[in-house]
Amino acid sequence: MAGFGALIADSPLFKVYLYWGAILIVKMLSMAFFTARRRMRSNAYANPEDAVSHPGAKVVLDDPDVERVRRAHRNDLENVVPFLLLCPLYLATGPGVTLATNLIRMFAVARIAHTALYLNEVPVLRGVAWVVGLAVTLFMAGATIIYSC
């Protein structure tokens, strides 16, 4: 089993996956800090104990600015997590290095763009970024299904 692990670690495609996967995970984790920052700016906290510790704060569960960040975070969870689970399966089918590298990069850039566009309220381009990410994930899923039979 150790030999298999070394083989994976030496794979250029797996290194691309690790690099962009780590970037996507850090981006998703950063959304919690963006949410907290929005809550502090709006003095809109979700829990009474948090509101008590900030003068002038109140419990608000529907602040539009806070909810926008939370929706962007939820969208990441709905799209990035499946990609991170599916991508190693796709890589196990032995795809071409150039194609797989570009698909991984395309997904990551699309998700980063999606978040930036979501937070800045740019709906049309945000939709394009979402579709690009979804298309990459669906392509990888289809290729995995086809080439693993």
C-alpha positions, 0 to 999 in steps of 0.5 A, a space after each residue: 500500500 505504501 508503494 501506491 501512496 508514493 505513486 499517487 504523490 509523484 503523479 503530476 496530475 495529483 499534485 495539480 489536484 492537491 494545489 488547487 484543492 488546497 486553494 479551494 479549501 482555503 477559499 471556502 474556509 475564508 468565507 466564515 471570516 467574511 461572514 463574521 466581518 459582515 456581522 461585525 459591520 452590520 452589528 447583526 449577530 446570529 446568537 444572543 451571546 455574541 450580540 451581548 459582547 458587542 455594544 449596539 449589536 442585536 440578534 438579526 437572522 436576516 441581514 441582507 449583507 450577511 445572508 449574501 456571504 452565507 449564500 456564497 459560502 453555501 454555494 461553495 459547499 454545494 459545488 466545491 465539495 462534490 468536485 473535491 470528491 469526484 476529481 480523484 476518481 476522474 484522475 484514477 481513470 488516467 485522463 490526459 495530463 493537459 486536459 485534466 490540468 486545465 479542467 482542474 484549473 478552470 474549475 478553481 478559477 470559476 469558483 473563485 470568480 463565482 465568489 467574487 462576483 456573488 459578493 459584488 452582486 454581478 448576476 450574469 457573470 456569476 451565472 457564467 462562472 457557476 455554469 463553467 464549474 458545473 460543466 467541468 464537474 459533470 464532464 469529470 463525472 461522465 468521463 469517470 463513469 464511461 472510462 471506469 467500466 
